[in-house]
Amino acid sequence: MLSAVLATIGAHDLLRAGDRVVVAVSGGPDSMALLHALWELRDRLGVTIEVAAVDHGLRADARREIDLVRERATALGLPFSAVDVDVAGARRGRRGVSVQDAAREVRLRALASLAAQHGANRVALGHQADDQAETVLYRIVRGTGIAGLAGIPYRREVFIRPLLDVTRAQILRYLRRRSIPFVEDPSNADPRFARARMRHEILPALARENPRIAEALRALASAARGGPAVNVEPAAASSLSRRAAVTVARLAARGGTASIDVAGGRRVEVSYGAVRLRDREGGRDAGRAPGPVVVIDRPGRYPWPVGGVLEVREDASGGEAFDADRLAWPLVMRARRAGDRMRPRGGRGSRKLSDLMIDAKIPRPLRGALPIVTTADDVVVFVPGLRPAEAGRPSAAAHRRISLRFEGLVPDEHRGAGSNL
C-alpha cells in the first residue's frame, strides 16, 4: 500500500519536501491508514505532520472515537488537535441541505482554518479508491455532466487525498498487518444514506454484469479528468505497438471482454475496463487464459460450470470463518491461473497454489478443474481441499462472518482440510 501512496503523491504533486500537513482522522479505517502511512513515509517525503479530529456533535460515540485518535497521535509522537463544529447551525435556514452535506462543509472549513493557524499548507483527507467509484456512480444516477464524472479530485486548494488509488481491501490488509486499531461509523451501513445504498446494494448488483465495475468507474473518472480511460497493466502499456494500442483502446471503449493476438506469441485481454498482457496458448502463461467466472455478491449457492456447487453462508463460527467486512466484494469464483498464490491461514507467507495442491495430494486431473475464489482485487481466499487463506481471518470484534463450502469434485479424504471455510 505504501508504494501506491507514494506513486499517487508523486503523480499528482500532492506533497513536497518541507510541507507541513494536517492529517484529518476520524478513527475509521481509511483515515487511520492514511495517518500511519504518512507517518511511515514522513522522512522519505521530507514532510512534517500533525493530527486533527473533528467532532460534529451528531453521535454519542464521537468522543470515544476522538479519544482513540488522540491516543494514536500520542503513540506516534505527533501533535493533536480536536475541533468542534456546529452542523445544526450550518443547516439553519437552508432548505434542502442534508446533514451529511452540512457536516462536510463545516468540517472542511474548520480543517482549513486549523491548518492556517498552525502554518500548515496541506490537509490530508482519507478518501480512497472505492469512495471514488461510489461517488462517480452516485453522480451518474443523480444526473451529471462530464465535469461531475471526474469524481473526487486528488487535490483542491489545501486539501489532498493520497489514498485515492488504494482500495478498501488494501487498507484493511495494511491495518491488520500492523495491528492498527480503528472504529466503524454505523452510518456507513445505514440504508437511509445514499452512499450506503450505493456500496451495499447498487454496486453489488452491477457487479453481476461487470465484476470489475469499481475499476470501470474509476477509469471513467480518469478519462473525464483527461487521463487514461482504461486500466492498463504496465507490461501491456510498455509492450504494445502503436497500431495494437489503437485496437486495444477501441475494444476497451466498446466494453465487455475481448482479446487480440500481438507480436511475440502474446495475447492482450480486455476485460471490463482492464487491459492485461498474456502469453498465447502453449506459452509460459498458457494456464492463465480466462475460464468460467462466477460473481459472488451475497450468501447463496453458486454452481461451478465444471462441476460442483459453492455454498456461501452467513453467521459462520469457528477457526475457518471469514470477516466479510475485510474482503473486497464481490467475490469471484474462477479457474486457476499459472502463478496464482495464497497464504494459508497460520502460514508465514504466500505460496504457489500448484505447490499447495501437490502438498495436499490433490490428484493432478482435479487441480485445473477446481475453482479458485478470490476477492474483487484478486486476492485468493479459498481453494477446495486447502486450508483457508489468511486474508479475511476474523477477529473477535468481527460483525459479519461468512463461511464457504464447496460440494463436488473434491475427494472425501480432502474434505476435512479446507473444503469448508
Summary of the structure (lengths in Angstrom):
residues: 421
radius of gyration: 23.0
end to end distance: 27.0
largest distance: 71.3
contacts: 1335
relative contact order: 0.09
helix: 39%
strand: 21%
